[in-house]
Amino acid sequence: MSWLETIRRKIRHRHDQKGATPPPFPTMSTFFGIAAVMIVIWLLASGLPHLLSAYDRSAPSNNIDTGATK
């Protein structure tokens, strides 16, 4: 039996009881959501726009004369 099924059974038993308290507010999905937002903010702050805009710039040309023109 997986741990998820065990958690679901415990939650079902709580709903069967009268006056049972709901699960605590910071659930796993709350933590995953906060972690995802923090990763996105970290990527934006660390230079993700710089990495994306680097592809838009063309490479400098190397049309330098290497010898005398006369």
mmCIF file of the N, C-alpha and C atoms, coordinates in Angstrom:
data_MODEL
# 
_entry.id   MODEL 
# 
loop_
_atom_site.group_PDB 
_atom_site.id 
_atom_site.type_symbol 
_atom_site.label_atom_id 
_atom_site.label_alt_id 
_atom_site.label_comp_id 
_atom_site.label_asym_id 
_atom_site.label_entity_id 
_atom_site.label_seq_id 
_atom_site.pdbx_PDB_ins_code 
_atom_site.Cartn_x 
_atom_site.Cartn_y 
_atom_site.Cartn_z 
_atom_site.occupancy 
_atom_site.B_iso_or_equiv 
_atom_site.pdbx_formal_charge 
_atom_site.auth_seq_id 
_atom_site.auth_comp_id 
_atom_site.auth_asym_id 
_atom_site.auth_atom_id 
_atom_site.pdbx_PDB_model_num 
ATOM 1   N N  . MET A 1 1  ? 0.843   -1.176 0.000   1.00 0.00 ? 1  MET A N  1 
ATOM 2   C CA . MET A 1 1  ? 0.000   0.000  0.000   1.00 0.00 ? 1  MET A CA 1 
ATOM 3   C C  . MET A 1 1  ? 0.892   1.244  0.000   1.00 0.00 ? 1  MET A C  1 
ATOM 4   N N  . SER A 1 2  ? 0.583   2.160  -0.866  1.00 0.00 ? 2  SER A N  1 
ATOM 5   C CA . SER A 1 2  ? 1.410   3.355  -0.955  1.00 0.00 ? 2  SER A CA 1 
ATOM 6   C C  . SER A 1 2  ? 1.059   4.332  0.159   1.00 0.00 ? 2  SER A C  1 
ATOM 7   N N  . TRP A 1 3  ? 1.963   5.261  0.407   1.00 0.00 ? 3  TRP A N  1 
ATOM 8   C CA . TRP A 1 3  ? 1.737   6.245  1.467   1.00 0.00 ? 3  TRP A CA 1 
ATOM 9   C C  . TRP A 1 3  ? 0.583   7.175  1.118   1.00 0.00 ? 3  TRP A C  1 
ATOM 10  N N  . LEU A 1 4  ? 0.327   7.382  -0.193  1.00 0.00 ? 4  LEU A N  1 
ATOM 11  C CA . LEU A 1 4  ? -0.775  8.254  -0.598  1.00 0.00 ? 4  LEU A CA 1 
ATOM 12  C C  . LEU A 1 4  ? -2.120  7.628  -0.225  1.00 0.00 ? 4  LEU A C  1 
ATOM 13  N N  . GLU A 1 5  ? -2.256  6.311  -0.422  1.00 0.00 ? 5  GLU A N  1 
ATOM 14  C CA . GLU A 1 5  ? -3.496  5.637  -0.035  1.00 0.00 ? 5  GLU A CA 1 
ATOM 15  C C  . GLU A 1 5  ? -3.689  5.685  1.479   1.00 0.00 ? 5  GLU A C  1 
ATOM 16  N N  . THR A 1 6  ? -2.610  5.572  2.225   1.00 0.00 ? 6  THR A N  1 
ATOM 17  C CA . THR A 1 6  ? -2.701  5.661  3.679   1.00 0.00 ? 6  THR A CA 1 
ATOM 18  C C  . THR A 1 6  ? -3.193  7.036  4.103   1.00 0.00 ? 6  THR A C  1 
ATOM 19  N N  . ILE A 1 7  ? -2.677  8.076  3.473   1.00 0.00 ? 7  ILE A N  1 
ATOM 20  C CA . ILE A 1 7  ? -3.110  9.440  3.792   1.00 0.00 ? 7  ILE A CA 1 
ATOM 21  C C  . ILE A 1 7  ? -4.581  9.617  3.437   1.00 0.00 ? 7  ILE A C  1 
ATOM 22  N N  . ARG A 1 8  ? -4.997  9.099  2.279   1.00 0.00 ? 8  ARG A N  1 
ATOM 23  C CA . ARG A 1 8  ? -6.401  9.224  1.875   1.00 0.00 ? 8  ARG A CA 1 
ATOM 24  C C  . ARG A 1 8  ? -7.327  8.516  2.864   1.00 0.00 ? 8  ARG A C  1 
ATOM 25  N N  . ARG A 1 9  ? -6.920  7.354  3.354   1.00 0.00 ? 9  ARG A N  1 
ATOM 26  C CA . ARG A 1 9  ? -7.747  6.638  4.330   1.00 0.00 ? 9  ARG A CA 1 
ATOM 27  C C  . ARG A 1 9  ? -7.875  7.431  5.621   1.00 0.00 ? 9  ARG A C  1 
ATOM 28  N N  . LYS A 1 10 ? -6.778  8.049  6.056   1.00 0.00 ? 10 LYS A N  1 
ATOM 29  C CA . LYS A 1 10 ? -6.829  8.848  7.283   1.00 0.00 ? 10 LYS A CA 1 
ATOM 30  C C  . LYS A 1 10 ? -7.759  10.041 7.101   1.00 0.00 ? 10 LYS A C  1 
ATOM 31  N N  . ILE A 1 11 ? -7.719  10.662 5.929   1.00 0.00 ? 11 ILE A N  1 
ATOM 32  C CA . ILE A 1 11 ? -8.586  11.811 5.667   1.00 0.00 ? 11 ILE A CA 1 
ATOM 33  C C  . ILE A 1 11 ? -10.044 11.368 5.627   1.00 0.00 ? 11 ILE A C  1 
ATOM 34  N N  . ARG A 1 12 ? -10.335 10.202 5.045   1.00 0.00 ? 12 ARG A N  1 
ATOM 35  C CA . ARG A 1 12 ? -11.705 9.689  5.011   1.00 0.00 ? 12 ARG A CA 1 
ATOM 36  C C  . ARG A 1 12 ? -12.229 9.449  6.425   1.00 0.00 ? 12 ARG A C  1 
ATOM 37  N N  . HIS A 1 13 ? -11.392 8.907  7.292   1.00 0.00 ? 13 HIS A N  1 
ATOM 38  C CA . HIS A 1 13 ? -11.814 8.655  8.665   1.00 0.00 ? 13 HIS A CA 1 
ATOM 39  C C  . HIS A 1 13 ? -12.092 9.966  9.388   1.00 0.00 ? 13 HIS A C  1 
ATOM 40  N N  . ARG A 1 14 ? -11.344 10.996 9.091   1.00 0.00 ? 14 ARG A N  1 
ATOM 41  C CA . ARG A 1 14 ? -11.597 12.300 9.705   1.00 0.00 ? 14 ARG A CA 1 
ATOM 42  C C  . ARG A 1 14 ? -12.950 12.844 9.274   1.00 0.00 ? 14 ARG A C  1 
ATOM 43  N N  . HIS A 1 15 ? -13.317 12.657 7.993   1.00 0.00 ? 15 HIS A N  1 
ATOM 44  C CA . HIS A 1 15 ? -14.589 13.167 7.501   1.00 0.00 ? 15 HIS A CA 1 
ATOM 45  C C  . HIS A 1 15 ? -15.765 12.396 8.097   1.00 0.00 ? 15 HIS A C  1 
ATOM 46  N N  . ASP A 1 16 ? -15.544 11.140 8.453   1.00 0.00 ? 16 ASP A N  1 
ATOM 47  C CA . ASP A 1 16 ? -16.618 10.345 9.026   1.00 0.00 ? 16 ASP A CA 1 
ATOM 48  C C  . ASP A 1 16 ? -16.959 10.793 10.444  1.00 0.00 ? 16 ASP A C  1 
ATOM 49  N N  . GLN A 1 17 ? -15.987 11.347 11.150  1.00 0.00 ? 17 GLN A N  1 
ATOM 50  C CA . GLN A 1 17 ? -16.205 11.771 12.528  1.00 0.00 ? 17 GLN A CA 1 
ATOM 51  C C  . GLN A 1 17 ? -16.920 13.119 12.551  1.00 0.00 ? 17 GLN A C  1 
ATOM 52  N N  . LYS A 1 18 ? -17.806 13.266 13.508  1.00 0.00 ? 18 LYS A N  1 
ATOM 53  C CA . LYS A 1 18 ? -18.486 14.556 13.650  1.00 0.00 ? 18 LYS A CA 1 
ATOM 54  C C  . LYS A 1 18 ? -17.591 15.495 14.447  1.00 0.00 ? 18 LYS A C  1 
ATOM 55  N N  . GLY A 1 19 ? -17.519 16.737 14.004  1.00 0.00 ? 19 GLY A N  1 
ATOM 56  C CA . GLY A 1 19 ? -16.698 17.722 14.695  1.00 0.00 ? 19 GLY A CA 1 
ATOM 57  C C  . GLY A 1 19 ? -15.212 17.558 14.435  1.00 0.00 ? 19 GLY A C  1 
ATOM 58  N N  . ALA A 1 20 ? -14.855 16.826 13.404  1.00 0.00 ? 20 ALA A N  1 
ATOM 59  C CA . ALA A 1 20 ? -13.441 16.623 13.093  1.00 0.00 ? 20 ALA A CA 1 
ATOM 60  C C  . ALA A 1 20 ? -12.867 17.900 12.498  1.00 0.00 ? 20 ALA A C  1 
ATOM 61  N N  . THR A 1 21 ? -11.623 18.138 12.768  1.00 0.00 ? 21 THR A N  1 
ATOM 62  C CA . THR A 1 21 ? -10.970 19.331 12.237  1.00 0.00 ? 21 THR A CA 1 
ATOM 63  C C  . THR A 1 21 ? -10.491 19.060 10.817  1.00 0.00 ? 21 THR A C  1 
ATOM 64  N N  . PRO A 1 22 ? -10.483 20.074 9.971   1.00 0.00 ? 22 PRO A N  1 
ATOM 65  C CA . PRO A 1 22 ? -9.973  19.885 8.610   1.00 0.00 ? 22 PRO A CA 1 
ATOM 66  C C  . PRO A 1 22 ? -8.459  19.697 8.629   1.00 0.00 ? 22 PRO A C  1 
ATOM 67  N N  . PRO A 1 23 ? -7.884  19.235 7.530   1.00 0.00 ? 23 PRO A N  1 
ATOM 68  C CA . PRO A 1 23 ? -6.429  19.085 7.490   1.00 0.00 ? 23 PRO A CA 1 
ATOM 69  C C  . PRO A 1 23 ? -5.755  20.441 7.670   1.00 0.00 ? 23 PRO A C  1 
ATOM 70  N N  . PRO A 1 24 ? -4.544  20.469 8.163   1.00 0.00 ? 24 PRO A N  1 
ATOM 71  C CA . PRO A 1 24 ? -3.861  21.747 8.390   1.00 0.00 ? 24 PRO A CA 1 
ATOM 72  C C  . PRO A 1 24 ? -3.695  22.522 7.092   1.00 0.00 ? 24 PRO A C  1 
ATOM 73  N N  . PHE A 1 25 ? -3.617  23.848 7.219   1.00 0.00 ? 25 PHE A N  1 
ATOM 74  C CA . PHE A 1 25 ? -3.588  24.694 6.025   1.00 0.00 ? 25 PHE A CA 1 
ATOM 75  C C  . PHE A 1 25 ? -2.387  24.442 5.126   1.00 0.00 ? 25 PHE A C  1 
ATOM 76  N N  . PRO A 1 26 ? -1.159  24.469 5.640   1.00 0.00 ? 26 PRO A N  1 
ATOM 77  C CA . PRO A 1 26 ? -0.040  24.302 4.698   1.00 0.00 ? 26 PRO A CA 1 
ATOM 78  C C  . PRO A 1 26 ? 0.072   22.855 4.220   1.00 0.00 ? 26 PRO A C  1 
ATOM 79  N N  . THR A 1 27 ? -0.656  22.538 3.178   1.00 0.00 ? 27 THR A N  1 
ATOM 80  C CA . THR A 1 27 ? -0.621  21.188 2.619   1.00 0.00 ? 27 THR A CA 1 
ATOM 81  C C  . THR A 1 27 ? 0.582   21.056 1.691   1.00 0.00 ? 27 THR A C  1 
ATOM 82  N N  . MET A 1 28 ? 0.770   19.861 1.153   1.00 0.00 ? 28 MET A N  1 
ATOM 83  C CA . MET A 1 28 ? 1.897   19.624 0.245   1.00 0.00 ? 28 MET A CA 1 
ATOM 84  C C  . MET A 1 28 ? 1.777   20.480 -1.011  1.00 0.00 ? 28 MET A C  1 
ATOM 85  N N  . SER A 1 29 ? 0.564   20.642 -1.510  1.00 0.00 ? 29 SER A N  1 
ATOM 86  C CA . SER A 1 29 ? 0.398   21.451 -2.720  1.00 0.00 ? 29 SER A CA 1 
ATOM 87  C C  . SER A 1 29 ? 0.762   22.905 -2.455  1.00 0.00 ? 29 SER A C  1 
ATOM 88  N N  . THR A 1 30 ? 0.513   23.384 -1.234  1.00 0.00 ? 30 THR A N  1 
ATOM 89  C CA . THR A 1 30 ? 0.902   24.748 -0.883  1.00 0.00 ? 30 THR A CA 1 
ATOM 90  C C  . THR A 1 30 ? 2.419   24.886 -0.937  1.00 0.00 ? 30 THR A C  1 
ATOM 91  N N  . PHE A 1 31 ? 3.129   23.919 -0.362  1.00 0.00 ? 31 PHE A N  1 
ATOM 92  C CA . PHE A 1 31 ? 4.588   23.973 -0.374  1.00 0.00 ? 31 PHE A CA 1 
ATOM 93  C C  . PHE A 1 31 ? 5.139   23.870 -1.795  1.00 0.00 ? 31 PHE A C  1 
ATOM 94  N N  . PHE A 1 32 ? 4.551   23.006 -2.623  1.00 0.00 ? 32 PHE A N  1 
ATOM 95  C CA . PHE A 1 32 ? 5.013   22.890 -4.005  1.00 0.00 ? 32 PHE A CA 1 
ATOM 96  C C  . PHE A 1 32 ? 4.752   24.173 -4.781  1.00 0.00 ? 32 PHE A C  1 
ATOM 97  N N  . GLY A 1 33 ? 3.626   24.809 -4.535  1.00 0.00 ? 33 GLY A N  1 
ATOM 98  C CA . GLY A 1 33 ? 3.315   26.067 -5.208  1.00 0.00 ? 33 GLY A CA 1 
ATOM 99  C C  . GLY A 1 33 ? 4.276   27.169 -4.818  1.00 0.00 ? 33 GLY A C  1 
ATOM 100 N N  . ILE A 1 34 ? 4.564   27.278 -3.529  1.00 0.00 ? 34 ILE A N  1 
ATOM 101 C CA . ILE A 1 34 ? 5.516   28.292 -3.062  1.00 0.00 ? 34 ILE A CA 1 
ATOM 102 C C  . ILE A 1 34 ? 6.900   28.007 -3.630  1.00 0.00 ? 34 ILE A C  1 
ATOM 103 N N  . ALA A 1 35 ? 7.305   26.740 -3.669  1.00 0.00 ? 35 ALA A N  1 
ATOM 104 C CA . ALA A 1 35 ? 8.618   26.387 -4.218  1.00 0.00 ? 35 ALA A CA 1 
ATOM 105 C C  . ALA A 1 35 ? 8.700   26.731 -5.700  1.00 0.00 ? 35 ALA A C  1 
ATOM 106 N N  . ALA A 1 36 ? 7.635   26.481 -6.455  1.00 0.00 ? 36 ALA A N  1 
ATOM 107 C CA . ALA A 1 36 ? 7.639   26.801 -7.886  1.00 0.00 ? 36 ALA A CA 1 
ATOM 108 C C  . ALA A 1 36 ? 7.746   28.305 -8.106  1.00 0.00 ? 36 ALA A C  1 
ATOM 109 N N  . VAL A 1 37 ? 7.021   29.085 -7.324  1.00 0.00 ? 37 VAL A N  1 
ATOM 110 C CA . VAL A 1 37 ? 7.088   30.546 -7.456  1.00 0.00 ? 37 VAL A CA 1 
ATOM 111 C C  . VAL A 1 37 ? 8.480   31.046 -7.104  1.00 0.00 ? 37 VAL A C  1 
ATOM 112 N N  . MET A 1 38 ? 9.083   30.490 -6.067  1.00 0.00 ? 38 MET A N  1 
ATOM 113 C CA . MET A 1 38 ? 10.425  30.934 -5.674  1.00 0.00 ? 38 MET A CA 1 
ATOM 114 C C  . MET A 1 38 ? 11.463  30.568 -6.735  1.00 0.00 ? 38 MET A C  1 
ATOM 115 N N  . ILE A 1 39 ? 11.318  29.416 -7.381  1.00 0.00 ? 39 ILE A N  1 
ATOM 116 C CA . ILE A 1 39 ? 12.248  29.034 -8.448  1.00 0.00 ? 39 ILE A CA 1 
ATOM 117 C C  . ILE A 1 39 ? 12.116  29.981 -9.629  1.00 0.00 ? 39 ILE A C  1 
ATOM 118 N N  . VAL A 1 40 ? 10.887  30.343 -9.988  1.00 0.00 ? 40 VAL A N  1 
ATOM 119 C CA . VAL A 1 40 ? 10.681  31.278 -11.101 1.00 0.00 ? 40 VAL A CA 1 
ATOM 120 C C  . VAL A 1 40 ? 11.278  32.636 -10.768 1.00 0.00 ? 40 VAL A C  1 
ATOM 121 N N  . ILE A 1 41 ? 11.064  33.126 -9.550  1.00 0.00 ? 41 ILE A N  1 
ATOM 122 C CA . ILE A 1 41 ? 11.641  34.415 -9.146  1.00 0.00 ? 41 ILE A CA 1 
ATOM 123 C C  . ILE A 1 41 ? 13.159  34.339 -9.164  1.00 0.00 ? 41 ILE A C  1 
ATOM 124 N N  . TRP A 1 42 ? 13.721  33.219 -8.699  1.00 0.00 ? 42 TRP A N  1 
ATOM 125 C CA . TRP A 1 42 ? 15.173  33.067 -8.691  1.00 0.00 ? 42 TRP A CA 1 
ATOM 126 C C  . TRP A 1 42 ? 15.732  33.063 -10.118 1.00 0.00 ? 42 TRP A C  1 
ATOM 127 N N  . LEU A 1 43 ? 15.048  32.372 -11.035 1.00 0.00 ? 43 LEU A N  1 
ATOM 128 C CA . LEU A 1 43 ? 15.511  32.352 -12.425 1.00 0.00 ? 43 LEU A CA 1 
ATOM 129 C C  . LEU A 1 43 ? 15.443  33.744 -13.052 1.00 0.00 ? 43 LEU A C  1 
ATOM 130 N N  . LEU A 1 44 ? 14.388  34.477 -12.773 1.00 0.00 ? 44 LEU A N  1 
ATOM 131 C CA . LEU A 1 44 ? 14.269  35.830 -13.319 1.00 0.00 ? 44 LEU A CA 1 
ATOM 132 C C  . LEU A 1 44 ? 15.327  36.756 -12.728 1.00 0.00 ? 44 LEU A C  1 
ATOM 133 N N  . ALA A 1 45 ? 15.606  36.612 -11.445 1.00 0.00 ? 45 ALA A N  1 
ATOM 134 C CA . ALA A 1 45 ? 16.592  37.473 -10.797 1.00 0.00 ? 45 ALA A CA 1 
ATOM 135 C C  . ALA A 1 45 ? 18.016  37.114 -11.197 1.00 0.00 ? 45 ALA A C  1 
ATOM 136 N N  . SER A 1 46 ? 18.265  35.852 -11.524 1.00 0.00 ? 46 SER A N  1 
ATOM 137 C CA . SER A 1 46 ? 19.630  35.433 -11.838 1.00 0.00 ? 46 SER A CA 1 
ATOM 138 C C  . SER A 1 46 ? 20.011  35.650 -13.295 1.00 0.00 ? 46 SER A C  1 
ATOM 139 N N  . GLY A 1 47 ? 19.110  36.140 -14.107 1.00 0.00 ? 47 GLY A N  1 
ATOM 140 C CA . GLY A 1 47 ? 19.491  36.488 -15.460 1.00 0.00 ? 47 GLY A CA 1 
ATOM 141 C C  . GLY A 1 47 ? 18.837  35.682 -16.544 1.00 0.00 ? 47 GLY A C  1 
ATOM 142 N N  . LEU A 1 48 ? 17.702  35.096 -16.296 1.00 0.00 ? 48 LEU A N  1 
ATOM 143 C CA . LEU A 1 48 ? 17.007  34.364 -17.349 1.00 0.00 ? 48 LEU A CA 1 
ATOM 144 C C  . LEU A 1 48 ? 16.658  35.262 -18.539 1.00 0.00 ? 48 LEU A C  1 
ATOM 145 N N  . PRO A 1 49 ? 16.193  36.518 -18.328 1.00 0.00 ? 49 PRO A N  1 
ATOM 146 C CA . PRO A 1 49 ? 15.945  37.378 -19.495 1.00 0.00 ? 49 PRO A CA 1 
ATOM 147 C C  . PRO A 1 49 ? 17.219  37.628 -20.308 1.00 0.00 ? 49 PRO A C  1 
ATOM 148 N N  . HIS A 1 50 ? 18.361  37.708 -19.625 1.00 0.00 ? 50 HIS A N  1 
ATOM 149 C CA . HIS A 1 50 ? 19.620  37.902 -20.341 1.00 0.00 ? 50 HIS A CA 1 
ATOM 150 C C  . HIS A 1 50 ? 19.928  36.688 -21.216 1.00 0.00 ? 50 HIS A C  1 
ATOM 151 N N  . LEU A 1 51 ? 19.668  35.503 -20.718 1.00 0.00 ? 51 LEU A N  1 
ATOM 152 C CA . LEU A 1 51 ? 19.923  34.299 -21.505 1.00 0.00 ? 51 LEU A CA 1 
ATOM 153 C C  . LEU A 1 51 ? 18.989  34.213 -22.707 1.00 0.00 ? 51 LEU A C  1 
ATOM 154 N N  . LEU A 1 52 ? 17.743  34.614 -22.528 1.00 0.00 ? 52 LEU A N  1 
ATOM 155 C CA . LEU A 1 52 ? 16.793  34.547 -23.637 1.00 0.00 ? 52 LEU A CA 1 
ATOM 156 C C  . LEU A 1 52 ? 17.086  35.597 -24.696 1.00 0.00 ? 52 LEU A C  1 
ATOM 157 N N  . SER A 1 53 ? 17.525  36.783 -24.290 1.00 0.00 ? 53 SER A N  1 
ATOM 158 C CA . SER A 1 53 ? 17.779  37.837 -25.259 1.00 0.00 ? 53 SER A CA 1 
ATOM 159 C C  . SER A 1 53 ? 19.132  37.661 -25.946 1.00 0.00 ? 53 SER A C  1 
ATOM 160 N N  . ALA A 1 54 ? 19.997  36.786 -25.443 1.00 0.00 ? 54 ALA A N  1 
ATOM 161 C CA . ALA A 1 54 ? 21.301  36.581 -26.063 1.00 0.00 ? 54 ALA A CA 1 
ATOM 162 C C  . ALA A 1 54 ? 21.157  35.955 -27.445 1.00 0.00 ? 54 ALA A C  1 
ATOM 163 N N  . TYR A 1 55 ? 20.095  35.207 -27.663 1.00 0.00 ? 55 TYR A N  1 
ATOM 164 C CA . TYR A 1 55 ? 19.900  34.578 -28.962 1.00 0.00 ? 55 TYR A CA 1 
ATOM 165 C C  . TYR A 1 55 ? 19.444  35.590 -30.013 1.00 0.00 ? 55 TYR A C  1 
ATOM 166 N N  . ASP A 1 56 ? 18.869  36.696 -29.578 1.00 0.00 ? 56 ASP A N  1 
ATOM 167 C CA . ASP A 1 56 ? 18.381  37.699 -30.518 1.00 0.00 ? 56 ASP A CA 1 
ATOM 168 C C  . ASP A 1 56 ? 19.513  38.511 -31.137 1.00 0.00 ? 56 ASP A C  1 
ATOM 169 N N  . ARG A 1 57 ? 20.617  38.629 -30.435 1.00 0.00 ? 57 ARG A N  1 
ATOM 170 C CA . ARG A 1 57 ? 21.742  39.422 -30.940 1.00 0.00 ? 57 ARG A CA 1 
ATOM 171 C C  . ARG A 1 57 ? 22.543  38.614 -31.954 1.00 0.00 ? 57 ARG A C  1 
ATOM 172 N N  . SER A 1 58 ? 22.949  39.274 -33.010 1.00 0.00 ? 58 SER A N  1 
ATOM 173 C CA . SER A 1 58 ? 23.782  38.589 -33.995 1.00 0.00 ? 58 SER A CA 1 
ATOM 174 C C  . SER A 1 58 ? 25.245  38.667 -33.566 1.00 0.00 ? 58 SER A C  1 
ATOM 175 N N  . ALA A 1 59 ? 26.020  37.729 -34.032 1.00 0.00 ? 59 ALA A N  1 
ATOM 176 C CA . ALA A 1 59 ? 27.436  37.702 -33.699 1.00 0.00 ? 59 ALA A CA 1 
ATOM 177 C C  . ALA A 1 59 ? 28.150  38.829 -34.434 1.00 0.00 ? 59 ALA A C  1 
ATOM 178 N N  . PRO A 1 60 ? 29.185  39.397 -33.830 1.00 0.00 ? 60 PRO A N  1 
ATOM 179 C CA . PRO A 1 60 ? 29.921  40.463 -34.516 1.00 0.00 ? 60 PRO A CA 1 
ATOM 180 C C  . PRO A 1 60 ? 30.616  39.924 -35.770 1.00 0.00 ? 60 PRO A C  1 
ATOM 181 N N  . SER A 1 61 ? 30.637  40.741 -36.779 1.00 0.00 ? 61 SER A N  1 
ATOM 182 C CA . SER A 1 61 ? 31.264  40.300 -38.031 1.00 0.00 ? 61 SER A CA 1 
ATOM 183 C C  . SER A 1 61 ? 32.782  40.410 -37.933 1.00 0.00 ? 61 SER A C  1 
ATOM 184 N N  . ASN A 1 62 ? 33.471  39.561 -38.670 1.00 0.00 ? 62 ASN A N  1 
ATOM 185 C CA . ASN A 1 62 ? 34.931  39.542 -38.666 1.00 0.00 ? 62 ASN A CA 1 
ATOM 186 C C  . ASN A 1 62 ? 35.468  40.005 -40.018 1.00 0.00 ? 62 ASN A C  1 
ATOM 187 N N  . ASN A 1 63 ? 34.992  41.125 -40.497 1.00 0.00 ? 63 ASN A N  1 
ATOM 188 C CA . ASN A 1 63 ? 35.445  41.657 -41.781 1.00 0.00 ? 63 ASN A CA 1 
ATOM 189 C C  . ASN A 1 63 ? 36.605  42.627 -41.577 1.00 0.00 ? 63 ASN A C  1 
ATOM 190 N N  . ILE A 1 64 ? 37.652  42.148 -40.986 1.00 0.00 ? 64 ILE A N  1 
ATOM 191 C CA . ILE A 1 64 ? 38.820  42.987 -40.726 1.00 0.00 ? 64 ILE A CA 1 
ATOM 192 C C  . ILE A 1 64 ? 39.838  42.719 -41.834 1.00 0.00 ? 64 ILE A C  1 
ATOM 193 N N  . ASP A 1 65 ? 40.346  43.790 -42.421 1.00 0.00 ? 65 ASP A N  1 
ATOM 194 C CA . ASP A 1 65 ? 41.387  43.625 -43.454 1.00 0.00 ? 65 ASP A CA 1 
ATOM 195 C C  . ASP A 1 65 ? 42.666  43.159 -42.788 1.00 0.00 ? 65 ASP A C  1 
ATOM 196 N N  . THR A 1 66 ? 43.232  42.102 -43.296 1.00 0.00 ? 66 THR A N  1 
ATOM 197 C CA . THR A 1 66 ? 44.427  41.545 -42.679 1.00 0.00 ? 66 THR A CA 1 
ATOM 198 C C  . THR A 1 66 ? 45.698  41.936 -43.419 1.00 0.00 ? 66 THR A C  1 
ATOM 199 N N  . GLY A 1 67 ? 45.553  42.623 -44.503 1.00 0.00 ? 67 GLY A N  1 
ATOM 200 C CA . GLY A 1 67 ? 46.758  42.984 -45.257 1.00 0.00 ? 67 GLY A CA 1 
ATOM 201 C C  . GLY A 1 67 ? 46.657  44.392 -45.813 1.00 0.00 ? 67 GLY A C  1 
ATOM 202 N N  . ALA A 1 68 ? 47.673  44.779 -46.556 1.00 0.00 ? 68 ALA A N  1 
ATOM 203 C CA . ALA A 1 68 ? 47.684  46.108 -47.172 1.00 0.00 ? 68 ALA A CA 1 
ATOM 204 C C  . ALA A 1 68 ? 46.678  46.132 -48.312 1.00 0.00 ? 68 ALA A C  1 
ATOM 205 N N  . THR A 1 69 ? 46.014  47.260 -48.493 1.00 0.00 ? 69 THR A N  1 
ATOM 206 C CA . THR A 1 69 ? 45.014  47.365 -49.541 1.00 0.00 ? 69 THR A CA 1 
ATOM 207 C C  . THR A 1 69 ? 45.603  47.879 -50.844 1.00 0.00 ? 69 THR A C  1 
ATOM 208 N N  . LYS A 1 70 ? 46.823  48.332 -50.848 1.00 0.00 ? 70 LYS A N  1 
ATOM 209 C CA . LYS A 1 70 ? 47.413  48.870 -52.076 1.00 0.00 ? 70 LYS A CA 1 
ATOM 210 C C  . LYS A 1 70 ? 48.161  47.839 -52.846 1.00 0.00 ? 70 LYS A C  1 
# 
